[in-house]
Amino acid sequence: MKDPGTINAGATKGASVESRAPLPLLLLPGLDGTGCLLESFVRELPAWISSRIISYPCDERLSYAELEARVWQSLPDGGGTYALLAESFSGPVAMRLAARRPSGLIALILVASFARSPVPNVVRLLRPLIGSYLFWRPCPRFLMRRYLVGEDASPELISTVLAALRRVNPGVLAARLRDVLAAGAENDFASCRVSTLYIRGTRDRLLPRSLVRELRSLRPDLKCTDVDAPHFVLQRQPAAAAKIVAEFSLRLQKARP
């Protein structure tokens, strides 16, 4: 049975996306922070969505609060409208930003993300033990297939992900992982007032299925779309995800006076 408010990804097929004024879409990346893993998704977006990826520093340890401040400086200030998309790690950053109700923000799109730490309490107790040594060696490919890219991921995608991670200082990756285990943006998400869509991978082994219910308890109006994908939704299903984002954005534009 579908969750209330769930949209089937197939519903976007064959939909008419007519010519529209450009809608800026700001994209916040996953744990790597480089933004390069979002490029295949961006290429699938329609021309009327003008996208901009905001990357994070590869060699500077910034907390969620510091990343929020950094991204805030990059938000559009020209008086127009825009949408914000956050992948995985960046969900709390986007929620904190949306809670501040910046001028022009009309939509929030969360992809395989969370408001609070998605791991069990017992795992969070290990937070002090997380250090740069965990990232001195590349992530084992069998773990990456199981929890991130899917068992049937191409060798090319795995190589791309590993290359993105190699660009980031191991200490920075460890600090970001510690921040994930301590994440707590529930109040920010509850106070967010813009239309919000959650895109969920049906084969995601990293995030619990109960996560969307938890988010909907904070925002009953939250819409959710299921995509046949592992945790890396945008990398495995870029075209399907782009159609979902386009349809969601189109409905928002039609609803505006």
NORNORPE-V457840 format. One record per pair of residues at least 12 apart in sequence whose ideal C-beta (glycine too) atoms are under 10 Angstrom apart, sorted by sequence separation. I is the first residue (numbers start at 1). GAP is how many residues later the second one is. If there is no record, write none. Layout:
[[I;GAP] [I;GAP]]
This chain:
[[27;12] [39;12] [41;12] [86;12] [141;12] [145;12] [149;12] [200;12] [212;12] [228;12] [229;12] [38;13] [54;13] [57;13] [71;13] [84;13] [95;13] [144;13] [145;13] [148;13] [198;13] [227;13] [27;14] [39;14] [56;14] [84;14] [94;14] [141;14] [144;14] [198;14] [212;14] [227;14] [27;15] [38;15] [56;15] [71;15] [94;15] [95;15] [225;15] [37;16] [54;16] [94;16] [225;16] [227;16] [25;17] [35;17] [36;17] [38;17] [54;17] [91;17] [141;17] [144;17] [198;17] [227;17] [27;18] [35;18] [84;18] [95;18] [141;18] [144;18] [198;18] [225;18] [226;18] [34;19] [35;19] [36;19] [54;19] [55;19] [71;19] [91;19] [94;19] [95;19] [139;19] [196;19] [225;19] [25;20] [35;20] [54;20] [82;20] [90;20] [91;20] [93;20] [95;20] [138;20] [141;20] [225;20] [33;21] [34;21] [35;21] [54;21] [72;21] [82;21] [83;21] [84;21] [90;21] [91;21] [92;21] [141;21] [144;21] [198;21] [23;22] [33;22] [34;22] [52;22] [67;22] [71;22] [75;22] [81;22] [82;22] [83;22] [84;22] [85;22] [86;22] [87;22] [88;22] [91;22] [92;22] [139;22] [225;22] [23;23] [32;23] [33;23] [34;23] [67;23] [70;23] [71;23] [80;23] [81;23] [82;23] [83;23] [84;23] [85;23] [86;23] [87;23] [88;23] [89;23] [90;23] [91;23] [92;23] [138;23] [139;23] [196;23] [204;23] [225;23] [22;24] [25;24] [26;24] [27;24] [29;24] [32;24] [33;24] [34;24] [52;24] [68;24] [69;24] [72;24] [79;24] [80;24] [81;24] [82;24] [83;24] [84;24] [85;24] [86;24] [87;24] [88;24] [89;24] [91;24] [92;24] [138;24] [198;24] [199;24] [200;24] [202;24] [203;24] [206;24] [207;24] [22;25] [23;25] [24;25] [25;25] [26;25] [27;25] [28;25] [29;25] [31;25] [33;25] [64;25] [67;25] [68;25] [71;25] [72;25] [75;25] [77;25] [78;25] [79;25] [81;25] [82;25] [83;25] [84;25] [85;25] [86;25] [87;25] [88;25] [89;25] [91;25] [92;25] [138;25] [189;25] [190;25] [196;25] [197;25] [198;25] [199;25] [200;25] [201;25] [202;25] [203;25] [204;25] [205;25] [206;25] [223;25] [20;26] [22;26] [23;26] [24;26] [25;26] [26;26] [27;26] [28;26] [29;26] [32;26] [64;26] [67;26] [68;26] [71;26] [76;26] [77;26] [78;26] [80;26] [81;26] [83;26] [84;26] [85;26] [86;26] [87;26] [88;26] [139;26] [189;26] [192;26] [193;26] [195;26] [196;26] [197;26] [198;26] [199;26] [200;26] [201;26] [202;26] [203;26] [204;26] [205;26] [206;26] [19;27] [20;27] [21;27] [22;27] [23;27] [24;27] [25;27] [26;27] [27;27] [28;27] [29;27] [33;27] [64;27] [65;27] [66;27] [68;27] [69;27] [75;27] [76;27] [77;27] [86;27] [91;27] [138;27] [190;27] [191;27] [192;27] [195;27] [196;27] [197;27] [198;27] [199;27] [200;27] [201;27] [202;27] [203;27] [204;27] [19;28] [20;28] [22;28] [23;28] [24;28] [25;28] [26;28] [27;28] [28;28] [64;28] [65;28] [68;28] [69;28] [72;28] [75;28] [76;28] [85;28] [138;28] [186;28] [190;28] [191;28] [193;28] [195;28] [196;28] [197;28] [198;28] [199;28] [201;28] [202;28] [203;28] [204;28] [223;28] [17;29] [19;29] [20;29] [33;29] [64;29] [67;29] [68;29] [75;29] [76;29] [186;29] [189;29] [190;29] [200;29] [201;29] [204;29] [17;30] [18;30] [52;30] [54;30] [67;30] [72;30] [75;30] [88;30] [135;30] [188;30] [189;30] [192;30] [199;30] [201;30] [203;30] [17;31] [62;31] [64;31] [65;31] [68;31] [135;31] [186;31] [187;31] [200;31] [201;31] [202;31] [17;32] [50;32] [51;32] [53;32] [64;32] [68;32] [186;32] [201;32] [56;33] [135;33] [137;33] [185;33] [189;33] [200;33] [201;33] [203;33] [33;34] [49;34] [51;34] [56;34] [135;34] [136;34] [139;34] [199;34] [135;35] [199;35] [201;35] [54;36] [112;36] [134;36] [135;36] [201;36] [56;37] [132;37] [133;37] [135;37] [132;38] [133;38] [135;38] [199;38] [28;39] [54;39] [131;39] [132;39] [134;39] [135;39] [131;40] [132;40] [134;40] [201;40] [132;41] [133;41] [199;41] [132;42] [135;42] [199;42] [28;43] [130;43] [131;43] [132;43] [134;43] [41;44] [130;44] [131;44] [26;45] [130;45] [199;45] [28;46] [41;46] [130;46] [131;46] [199;46] [38;47] [130;47] [131;47] [197;47] [26;48] [130;48] [197;48] [26;49] [38;49] [129;49] [130;49] [199;49] [26;50] [37;50] [127;50] [128;50] [130;50] [197;50] [24;51] [127;51] [130;51] [150;51] [152;51] [197;51] [24;52] [35;52] [126;52] [127;52] [151;52] [196;52] [197;52] [127;53] [128;53] [150;53] [195;53] [24;54] [124;54] [127;54] [150;54] [151;54] [195;54] [197;54] [32;55] [126;55] [127;55] [150;55] [197;55] [24;56] [26;56] [27;56] [28;56] [29;56] [30;56] [31;56] [32;56] [33;56] [124;56] [125;56] [148;56] [195;56] [23;57] [24;57] [25;57] [26;57] [27;57] [28;57] [29;57] [30;57] [31;57] [32;57] [33;57] [124;57] [147;57] [148;57] [195;57] [22;58] [23;58] [24;58] [25;58] [26;58] [27;58] [28;58] [29;58] [30;58] [31;58] [123;58] [124;58] [147;58] [148;58] [194;58] [21;59] [23;59] [24;59] [25;59] [26;59] [27;59] [28;59] [29;59] [30;59] [31;59] [124;59] [146;59] [147;59] [21;60] [22;60] [23;60] [24;60] [25;60] [26;60] [27;60] [28;60] [29;60] [30;60] [88;60] [146;60] [147;60] [195;60] [28;61] [29;61] [30;61] [119;61] [28;62] [117;62] [118;62] [119;62] [27;63] [28;63] [117;63] [118;63] [29;64] [116;64] [117;64] [119;64] [28;65] [117;65] [118;65] [28;66] [114;66] [116;66] [117;66] [27;67] [116;67] [117;67] [26;68] [115;68] [116;68] [28;69] [114;69] [115;69] [116;69] [41;70] [113;70] [115;70] [116;70] [26;71] [114;71] [115;71] [161;71] [113;72] [114;72] [115;72] [38;73] [115;73] [116;73] [115;74] [161;74] [114;75] [115;75] [157;75] [160;75] [115;77] [153;77] [150;78] [152;78] [157;78] [26;79] [110;79] [150;79] [151;79] [153;79] [157;79] [24;80] [149;80] [150;80] [30;81] [108;81] [149;81] [150;81] [25;82] [27;82] [30;82] [148;82] [149;82] [150;82] [153;82] [154;82] [23;83] [28;83] [30;83] [147;83] [148;83] [149;83] [153;83] [23;84] [25;84] [27;84] [108;84] [146;84] [147;84] [148;84] [152;84] [28;85] [108;85] [113;85] [145;85] [146;85] [147;85] [150;85] [90;86] [93;86] [99;86] [108;86] [109;86] [110;86] [111;86] [112;86] [113;86] [118;86] [144;86] [149;86] [150;86] [89;87] [92;87] [98;87] [105;87] [107;87] [108;87] [109;87] [110;87] [111;87] [112;87] [113;87] [119;87] [144;87] [148;87] [149;87] [89;88] [92;88] [95;88] [99;88] [100;88] [105;88] [106;88] [107;88] [108;88] [109;88] [110;88] [111;88] [112;88] [118;88] [119;88] [120;88] [144;88] [148;88] [91;89] [96;89] [99;89] [105;89] [106;89] [107;89] [108;89] [109;89] [110;89] [111;89] [112;89] [118;89] [119;89] [89;90] [92;90] [93;90] [95;90] [98;90] [99;90] [101;90] [107;90] [108;90] [109;90] [110;90] [111;90] [118;90] [89;91] [92;91] [94;91] [95;91] [96;91] [97;91] [98;91] [99;91] [100;91] [101;91] [88;92] [91;92] [92;92] [93;92] [95;92] [96;92] [99;92] [100;92] [101;92] [102;92] [112;92] [114;92] [118;92] [92;93] [95;93] [96;93] [98;93] [99;93] [101;93] [114;93] [118;93] [89;94] [91;94] [92;94] [94;94] [95;94] [98;94] [99;94] [112;94] [113;94] [114;94] [93;95] [94;95] [95;95] [97;95] [98;95] [112;95] [116;95] [92;96] [95;96] [96;96] [98;96] [115;96] [118;96] [92;97] [95;97] [114;97] [91;98] [94;98] [98;98] [113;98] [116;98] [112;99] [115;99] [116;99] [114;100] [115;100] [95;101] [114;101] [94;102] [110;102] [113;102] [116;102] [115;103] [115;104] [110;105] [58;106] [91;107] [58;108] [59;108] [61;108] [58;109] [59;109] [60;109] [67;109] [58;110] [59;110] [61;110] [62;110] [84;110] [57;111] [58;111] [60;111] [61;111] [83;111] [108;111] [56;112] [57;112] [59;112] [60;112] [61;112] [63;112] [64;112] [67;112] [83;112] [84;112] [85;112] [87;112] [110;112] [59;113] [61;113] [62;113] [63;113] [66;113] [58;114] [61;114] [62;114] [65;114] [83;114] [85;114] [108;114] [109;114] [110;114] [111;114] [57;115] [58;115] [60;115] [61;115] [63;115] [64;115] [112;115] [56;116] [63;116] [64;116] [88;116] [109;116] [111;116] [31;117] [40;117] [61;117] [62;117] [68;117] [112;117] [30;118] [61;118] [64;118] [88;118] [111;118] [112;118] [63;119] [64;119] [88;119] [112;119] [37;120] [40;120] [56;120] [64;120] [68;120] [95;120] [111;120] [112;120] [39;121] [64;121] [111;121] [112;121] [111;122] [112;122] [37;123] [95;123] [111;123] [36;124] [37;124] [91;124] [95;124] [36;125] [37;126] [36;127] [37;127] [36;128] [37;128] [32;129] [34;129] [35;129] [32;130] [34;130] [111;130] [30;131] [32;131] [33;131] [34;131] [36;131] [32;132] [33;132] [34;132] [109;132] [31;133] [32;133] [34;133] [111;133] [30;134] [31;134] [32;134] [33;134] [34;134] [111;134] [29;135] [32;135] [33;135] [109;135] [32;136] [109;136] [31;137] [107;138] [33;139] [109;139] [32;140] [33;140] [109;140] [31;141] [32;141] [107;141] [31;142] [107;142] [33;143] [88;143] [106;143] [32;144] [87;144] [88;144] [107;144] [31;145] [87;145] [88;145] [107;145] [30;146] [31;146] [87;146] [88;146] [106;146] [107;146] [87;147] [106;147] [31;148] [87;148] [31;149] [85;149] [106;149] [106;150] [85;156] [85;160] [83;162] [83;165] [83;166] [83;169] [81;171] [81;172] [81;175] [7;190] [9;190] [44;190] [7;191] [9;191] [51;191] [5;192] [6;192] [7;192] [41;192] [42;192] [5;193] [9;193] [41;193] [44;193] [45;193] [49;193] [6;194] [40;194] [41;194] [44;194] [45;194] [51;194] [3;195] [37;195] [39;195] [40;195] [43;195] [44;195] [38;196] [39;196] [40;196] [41;196] [42;196] [43;196] [44;196] [45;196] [46;196] [49;196] [3;197] [37;197] [38;197] [40;197] [41;197] [44;197] [45;197] [46;197] [49;197] [37;198] [40;198] [41;198] [44;198] [45;198] [48;198] [39;199] [40;199] [41;199] [43;199] [44;199] [46;199] [38;200] [41;200] [42;200] [45;200] [46;200] [49;200] [30;201] [40;201] [41;201] [44;201] [45;201] [48;201] [49;201] [30;202] [40;202] [44;202] [48;202] [46;203] [30;204] [41;204] [45;204] [46;204] [29;205] [30;205] [48;205] [3;206] [6;206] [5;207] [27;207] [3;209] [3;210] [5;211] [4;212] [3;213] [12;213] [11;214] [5;215] [4;216] [5;216] [7;216] [9;216] [10;216] [5;217] [6;217] [7;217] [8;217] [9;217] [10;217] [4;218] [5;218] [6;218] [7;218] [8;218] [9;218] [10;218] [27;218] [3;219] [4;219] [5;219] [6;219] [7;219] [8;219] [9;219] [3;220] [4;220] [5;220] [6;220] [9;220] [25;220] [3;221] [25;221] [2;222] [23;222] [3;223] [23;223] [2;224] [25;224] [17;226] [20;226] [23;226] [12;227] [13;227] [23;227] [9;228] [12;228] [15;228] [12;229] [14;229] [17;229] [20;229] [23;229] [10;230] [12;230] [13;230] [17;230] [20;230] [23;230] [9;231] [12;231] [15;231] [9;232] [11;232] [12;232] [15;232] [17;232] [18;232] [21;232] [10;233] [11;233] [12;233] [17;233] [20;233] [9;234] [12;234] [13;234] [16;234] [20;234] [9;235] [12;235] [15;235] [18;235] [8;236] [11;236] [12;236] [15;236] [18;236] [7;237] [9;238] [12;238] [7;240] [7;241]]
